[in-house]
């Protein structure tokens, strides 16, 4: 995924580890919308899931590079659905449900999006995946 970012002309993300993330949080990605560079933090307490967490956050880094608005709850929801669907939920029988629930949980941890999860549906999650696949065909990623 790092190669895809650099091939698309995006700056490589800054990757850190930390043992002071919030409980239940495996990592986080912060997007500098001006430079389109991400800073990724992977929590040390989640060492067993380090690679999965890093890949999940790299999906968000690709969205940052594309110009996704990180403070837009709808775009954040879609970014989470895609990261869960293509990374965290690949071994689940019902990947879409897994991605939908994971995205809702992530949004509920954000104070700026709390309550938004009452408005999103599984069909919204399907649309996110469809739009991602269409964009993926059209873009360099």
N, C-alpha and C positions, 0 to 999 in steps of 0.2 A: 504494500500500500504506500510505503514511503516513495518507492520508485514512481508510482502513478502520480503522486503529488508533484514531485520534481519534474517529471516529464511534462506535466501540464503547466509548468512555469511557476508553481507555488513554492514559497519558502518552506524549507523543512521545519516541522514543528519542534519546539523546545520541549523535551521530555524530562520530567522530574518524578521522583518518588517521594512519598510523604507518609508519615504515620499519624497525621493529625486530620484526616478527613472525617466527615460526619459518619456516624454509625450507619451501616448498610450501604455506604457509598464506596464503590470500587475505584472510581476515578472521576476526573472532570476535565473538560476541555474549555479553555477560554480563548475566544476569537478576538484578535485585533483586527477590526473591520477595515482599518486604513491600510495596513500592510498585508492583510489576509494571512497572517502567520498565527498559528495556534500555539498555545502553551498547554501541554497535557500533563496532568498530575495523576500518577497511579499510586494508590494507597498501599503501603508496605504490608498492612495487616491482611491484605488480599493476595499474598504471594502465590497461593495455589492457583489463582485465576489471573495472574499478571498478564499473560499473553492475550487472553480473551478480553480483558479490560483494556489493554493498550489498543487492540484492533478496534474495539467498540469506539474508543475515543478518536481513533484515526478516521473513522467514518465522519465524525463531526468535524474533524480538521478538513476533510474534503469539502464538506458543506461550507465551511468558513472560506475556503479558497474560491468556491463558486459564488460567494457573495450572499449566502443565506444570512438573514438577519437573526442573530442569536437571541434578541429580546422579543421576537415575535412568537407568541405561544403556539400558533398554528404551525409555523416553520419548525419550531423546536420539537413539536409533537411528531412531525413527519421525519425529522432527523433521527429521533429516538426510535421510531418504528423501523426505519431502514437499518439502523445500527443493530437493533435486537434481531430483526428478521434475518439479516445476512451474516450475523456473527454469533450472538448469544443463543439463538433459538434453532440453530441448524439441525440439532439432533432431536428436537421435539416433534411429536406426532402431529400436533396442530401448531405449526410455526406461526401462523398469522395470529392466533389467539395469544400465544406466548409473547409475540412482539407488541401486540396491542396492550396487554396487561403491563408489560415492562415499560412501555412508553408512558402509560397513565401513571404508573408509580413514580417514574422520573419527573414527570410534570408536577405531581403532587409535592415533591420535595422542594420545588421552586416557589418561593413566596409570590413572585410576580405572575405565576400561572396557576396557583392553587385555586381549585374550583373549576378550572377550564375543563377538567376531565369529565365533568358531568355533561358537557356539550359534545364530546367526540364519540364516534361510534366505530364499530369494527369495519363498516364500509368506508369510513374516513381513512382507516389504516390501510385498507386495500388500495384506495386511491393514491396514498403516499407511495406504496410499492410500485404501482403502475406508472406514476409520474417519474419516479426514480429510474425505472427501467427505460422509459422513453428518453429521458434526459441523458442517461448513460450511453444510449445509442447515438445521440446527436453530438455529444461532447467528446473531449479527449480522455475522459476518465474511463 
